[in-house]
């Protein structure tokens, strides 16, 4: 099946072809006709399957077929609102809109916290057809009467379960109250938790439902392996692996922000270029680190889970779990950064005795045993005793909304960057205690087959991107 056969216009098919794709992925093949039909949709798919193109392409098609009105400021009113949980994901989705809409006369912009609000206000006054936003900054703009919701035709909740997991439910409800009652609603999520079903029941009207892969499954193209190691030897083992196998682009996940900073510093001292990205980093630092990593100017990007849903890198070869996540679903979304769009990838986990329960929970979730390989010279001490693992479970709420907040990554919990003020209680995980799995979403890619247009440096947030003749 071709993209043209799904009912997309010549301009959209040409834009997709420019990215090197001719065949839609399963989620796209089902979602595009459903969105074009105008009804509500509840869609779930494993990370790396092309969810973002599954809704951006038909939305661009629908908007291009009708003319929008004029907003109170004399510009175009917002006709489509796309909500995402993190800044990185918001920027990536908006980039997808520009990539696929480059031959159409539509405009788009992205707004999120951590950067100045005035350029975003100016962009909205000029008028945009498609607005991609994080909930907190969107509410700030609404309170300043800088955004008009009255003409919205389509609402998209992207990574909906991640938004719930980050404590955005109250912000979402506040936004829903000020939107037109008559609109098309699209809810995209990597997992269908009970909370997601409850949200869908209250939001969607007789929705079509799509789920193209078993929940919480891992991509078969990803080679998964565990290297048992003592906790104090993890950094040395990671350095050994990178240098021995000449890895040149490695995404490494740590459990805490402090741990990410410390590991990045350790790698740099070993002659391996590395930067850390997490909620406490400024937006400029996060954008710069992502850009350098995507362009392969940076060998290693060390990240906390805030990055698991906001990084889409073409043919990323290696993901390393320096620390196993305490939420099993997060393992799926972390390793889903590799093995995208049918490419192969490798997911390596460095597991110490403290993390045996985390590993058991992950293997139970994915319904498979991950092969274990001991690296010579890094054999773990068989007599080592497990120690409790401190972690924060704070939910960025209230004034932390939409600005990089989320589960606290330190012993005291905490929210995100910018002026987010997440709250959290540090808690120790006892190795013998059973973990309660919590749903968390995967990353919706920005290309038809799971990847985004190759991004360079991001334009300033709030800049209006015209998708017609003036291009990008």
Helices and strands as residue ranges (DSSP letters): G 4-6, H 10-18, H 26-36, E 41-44, H 51-64, E 80-84, H 87-100, E 107-111, H 118-126, E 130-134, H 135-143, E 154-157, H 160-165, H 169-177, E 184-189, H 194-203, E 208-211, E 222-228, G 231-233, H 234-244, E 250-253, H 257-269, E 274-277, H 283-294, E 300-303, G 305-307, E 318-321, H 328-335, E 345-351, G 353-355, H 356-366, E 389-392, G 398-400, E 426-429, E 465-466
